[in-house]
Amino acid sequence: MRAIFLTLLNSQEKSKNLCTGFKTHQHPTYFIGFLDFMKDINLIQSAFDGYNVCICAYGQTGSGKTYTILGDDTHPGIAPRTFAEIFLVAEEMSQTYETTVSFYVLELYNDRLIDLLSPSSGPNATGDADKLEIRRDRRGTVWVSGARVLPAEDSSSLEKSFRQALTARHTASTRMNDRSSRSHLVVGLIIETTSKINGTVLRGKISLVDLAGSERTGKSGVSADTLREANAINKSLSAFGDVLNALTTDQAFVPYRNNKLTLLMQDSIGGNAKTLMFVNISPSSYNLEETIISLSYGQRLKQVTNGATRNAESREVARLKSLPYYSSFPFIFPLYP
């Protein structure tokens, strides 16, 4: 890919100092479908090969992050397209590999981790937040202990369960967005392939992350009820920025533990995953400052280097890890509830 420059212009005299340019990348075909793009960079295949993958949408409130991830009935977003592609790849590999797919759906709301697959989840429920713990295995992969992990037999049943989980997600209406997400959404897709030839087990994870939008409360006109949500969102995104700053300035200490969002994304930002970030921006000059902030985040994120590693083991090791004895050692073995 060759570099191009995106230049932001503002006709208002008082804002001329905000005009700037951003270096980005341009695909050779200029415009390309999502699945073609994903195949071009091999992210779905990477998960089948035992790598962790993260696809994330970031940007100000109302810029289209949730639409990027979910889409609509006419234009499916990243999540439903990824679901379909996973089972297409599994079918293509079925002669030599046996594949199992499982998934979990979480939201981070007001600094509380909520399992959206739990029957007790919902806008007015406390859920199992106290039982959910963010942990890392010996390879650096992030898992959430206590979260419900369900099997997926095909893409349609997976999408149906996913859509049902979304009905429990926290949303609200603001001046900037009539259906503003008030939480960060994390969808985990666990792909385990077993070779029919030598028994090697490969385990990959695809994380689909819809970050809640950064917002200025004066612009969004939030009520007293949603002000606390906005403050929690901005606090978590500020912690995300602190992590980016530490990673791009070679600081010895990276403050992942300052917020649950950065703990959740520890393997995706500076960790062992292959990460793709979509930066969503507004076309309106009214949002110029927020657009510059979003693109600045994207510029810094491009400077972060992840050390992607493969999760592979023999069939016997995989069998031993499935025994009840090992379930009490989540820090050592990446077991699934």
C-alpha positions, -999 to +999 in steps of 0.1 A: +000+000+000+012+035-008+009+065+015-016+093+008-024+125+028-058+134+042-061+171+047-087+187+070-099+222+060-121+246+079-135+278+064-140+295+098-113+320+104-111+313+141-104+276+135-076+279+108-051+267+133-068+234+134-062+227+097-038+198+094-028+167+073-028+131+082-008+103+065-028+073+058-027+042+035-046+037+002-055+002-011-044-002-047-080-006-058-091+026-040-124+012-030-128-024-019-154-046-003-149-057+033-146-094+026-121-088-002-101-066+021-102-091+049-090-119+025-063-096+012-048-092+047-057-128+058-072-119+092-099-146+093-075-172+080-050-160+107-075-170+134-078-205+119-040-207+119-039-201+157-034-164+159-054-138+179-071-111+158-088-079+168-110-057+146-120-025+163-140+007+155-130+040+172-143+075+168-165+102+182-202+096+191-224+095+160-196+088+135-208+053+125-188+029+146-217+007+155-230+007+119-194-003+108-196-033+132-233-043+128-245-028+096-282-032+087-304-056+069-293-043+035-256-037+042-243-062+068-214-049+089-182-064+101-197-088+126-222-107+104-198-108+075-171-122+099-196-148+112-203-160+076-167-160+065-156-181+095-180-209+086-170-206+049-133-211+058-142-240+081-160-257+052-131-251+029-107-267+055-130-296+065-111-322+045-080-318+068-092-300+099-121-303+123-133-269+135-153-258+165-165-222+171-176-207+203-183-171+213-190-146+241-205-111+242-195-085+268-201-049+274-181-025+296-207-001+311-198+025+337-166+006+343-186-026+350-181-057+329-214-073+319-221-106+302-247-100+276-253-137+271-263-141+307-300-145+314-296-119+341-282-092+318-301-061+308-302-023+313-317-026+348-300-058+359-268-061+380-259-092+361-228-112+370-204-082+370-188-092+403-180-127+389-163-116+358-125-113+360-101-102+332-071-125+330-042-134+308-028-168+300+009-176+297+010-166+261-005-131+269-040-138+255-068-121+274-097-141+287-127-132+309-132-157+337-169-163+345-182-152+311-206-175+293-190-191+262-215-207+239-210-231+209-219-219+174-230-245+149-234-221+119-234-184+110-272-180+112-275-193+147-245-173+158-259-141+144-293-148+160-277-153+194-255-122+189-285-100+179-304-113+210-275-103+232-274-068+217-310-062+230-295-060+265-268-034+256-271+000+272-281+028+247-295+063+250-306+092+228-284+123+226-282+154+204-254+138+185-269+103+181-305+091+185-293+057+195-259+063+212-241+033+226-233+039+263-209+011+266-179-006+249-189-039+232-166-068+229-175-100+209-151-129+212-150-156+186-129-187+196-119-209+168-103-243+175-090-264+147-077-300+150-056-316+123-071-348+111-035-358+100-013-353+131-037-341+158-022-306+162-046-282+178-047-246+168-067-221+189-073-185+176-095-157+189-112-130+169-122-099+190-147-076+175-147-043+195-173-015+191-159+013+213-183+038+227-180+072+212-159+099+227-182+129+233-183+165+245-212+167+269-219+203+258-225+191+222-243+158+230-266+175+255-266+145+279-290+145+308-281+139+344-287+102+339-263+099+310-237+123+322-221+096+344-221+073+314-203+099+293-177+106+320-170+068+323-167+065+285-143+095+282-123+082+312-118+048+296-108+064+262-084+086+280-068+056+296-067+040+261-048+071+249-024+068+278-015+033+268-009+044+232+013+072+244+034+048+265+037+022+237+048+048+211+073+066+234+091+034+245+081+039+282+091+011+305+057+010+321+025+007+301-006+016+323-030-012+311-043-017+346-056+019+349-089+009+333-108-023+324-110-013+288-072-013+284-070-045+304-095-061+279-075-049+249-041-057+264-034-085+239-048-063+210-028-031+216+009-039+220+002-076+227+001-108+207-028-102+183-031-090+147-051-058+150-072-038+125-086-005+137-113+015+118-112+052+127-147+067+120-149+104+115-177+130+108-178+148+075-191+180+093-168+209+100-188+213+133-169+182+145-135+192+132-117+191+166-131+157+174-121+145+139-085+157+145-084+139+178-097+106+163-072+107+134-044+115+159-054+084+178-052+065+145-017+079+137-004+069+171-020+034+168-001+028+135+032+032+154+023+004+179+041-029+171+023-061+181+041-094+185+017-119+170+022-155+182+006-187+172-014-208+197-006-244+189-004-276+209-006-314+205-038-333+208-027-349+241-019-315+257-053-302+246-069-333+261-051-328+294-062-291+296-098-302+292-097-322+325-114-307+355-081-306+375-067-278+354-098-256+356-084-240+388-053-227+369-067-201+345-035-181+345-015-211+332-039-226+307-064-208+284-095-228+294-130-218+284-158-219+309 
